[in-house]
Amino acid sequence: MPSLIAIWIATTITFIILTKLPTGIEADSFGKAGLAALVFGLLNALTSWFINNTFVNFLTLGMVALVGNTILFALSAFLVPGFRLRKGILSAALGALGIIFINGIVLVIVRAIIPGAS
């Protein structure tokens, strides 16, 4: 359970970082960013069997992961009021890239801070 909480905290921090960058991603509050991160995580858990499939990503050079995360990011913005994509699909694609790169770094830091979250 601490691992799931660490992943959610890292994703929330990543969403907050993405709202501060010129990506066109906006959140009304930290709570909205946290809720959007939770929705993104749940959607990702439901579709990870395909999006994060190593063989599929190898064959497509990671494009399935990028497109899949873009769709999930846009769907999260659609489902969470107060979390918006100002530039539409471009903001969703930038958010997906941010999730791929920034979230990995933030997750390492969060796991180092929270004991037992490995």
C-alpha positions in Angstrom: 0.0 0.0 0.0 2.8 2.5 0.7 4.0 1.9 -2.9 0.6 3.0 -4.3 0.6 6.1 -2.2 4.1 7.0 -3.3 3.2 6.6 -6.9 0.1 8.8 -6.4 2.1 11.4 -4.6 4.8 11.4 -7.4 2.1 11.7 -10.1 0.4 14.5 -8.3 3.7 16.4 -7.9 4.3 15.7 -11.7 0.9 17.2 -12.5 1.6 20.2 -10.4 5.0 20.7 -12.1 3.3 20.4 -15.5 0.8 23.1 -14.6 3.8 25.5 -13.8 5.5 24.8 -17.2 4.2 26.5 -20.4 2.3 23.4 -21.5 -1.2 24.7 -21.5 -2.2 22.4 -18.6 -4.1 24.2 -15.9 -5.5 23.1 -12.5 -7.7 25.2 -10.2 -5.9 23.9 -7.1 -3.5 21.2 -5.8 -6.6 19.1 -4.9 -7.7 19.1 -8.5 -4.2 18.1 -9.7 -4.3 15.3 -7.1 -7.7 14.2 -8.3 -6.6 14.3 -11.9 -3.5 12.2 -10.9 -5.7 9.7 -9.2 -8.0 9.4 -12.2 -4.9 9.1 -14.5 -3.5 6.4 -12.3 -6.8 4.4 -12.3 -7.1 4.7 -16.1 -3.5 3.7 -16.5 -4.0 0.7 -14.2 -7.0 -0.4 -16.4 -5.1 -0.1 -19.6 -1.5 -0.9 -18.6 -1.7 -4.4 -20.0 -1.6 -2.8 -23.4 0.1 0.6 -23.0 3.0 -0.6 -20.9 3.5 -3.9 -22.8 7.2 -4.3 -23.3 6.8 -6.2 -26.6 4.4 -3.7 -28.1 6.5 -0.8 -27.1 9.6 -2.4 -28.5 7.9 -3.0 -31.9 6.5 0.6 -32.0 9.6 2.3 -30.5 7.5 3.6 -27.6 4.9 5.3 -29.7 2.1 3.2 -28.2 3.0 4.4 -24.7 3.2 8.0 -25.8 -0.2 7.9 -27.7 -1.8 5.9 -24.9 -0.6 8.3 -22.2 -1.8 11.2 -24.3 -5.3 9.7 -24.6 -5.3 9.0 -20.8 -4.1 12.5 -20.0 -6.9 14.0 -22.2 -9.5 11.7 -20.7 -8.4 12.7 -17.2 -8.8 16.3 -18.0 -12.3 15.5 -19.4 -13.3 13.7 -16.3 -12.0 16.1 -13.7 -13.6 19.5 -13.5 -11.1 22.2 -12.8 -8.3 20.4 -14.6 -8.0 21.7 -18.2 -5.9 21.4 -21.3 -5.7 24.9 -22.8 -4.1 23.8 -26.1 -6.2 20.6 -26.5 -4.3 17.6 -27.8 -1.0 19.4 -27.8 -1.3 20.0 -24.1 -2.2 16.3 -23.7 0.8 15.2 -25.6 3.1 17.5 -23.6 1.5 16.1 -20.5 2.2 12.6 -21.6 5.8 13.4 -22.3 6.0 15.0 -18.9 4.5 11.9 -17.3 7.1 9.7 -19.1 10.1 11.8 -18.1 9.4 13.9 -15.0 7.4 11.2 -13.2 10.2 8.8 -13.2 12.6 11.3 -11.5 10.0 12.4 -9.0 9.1 8.8 -8.1 12.7 8.0 -7.2 12.8 11.1 -4.9 9.5 10.3 -3.3 10.5 6.6 -2.7 13.7 7.8 -1.1 11.7 10.1 1.3 8.9 7.7 2.2 10.1 4.7 4.1 8.9 1.3 2.9 7.6 2.7 -0.5 9.9 0.7 -2.7 
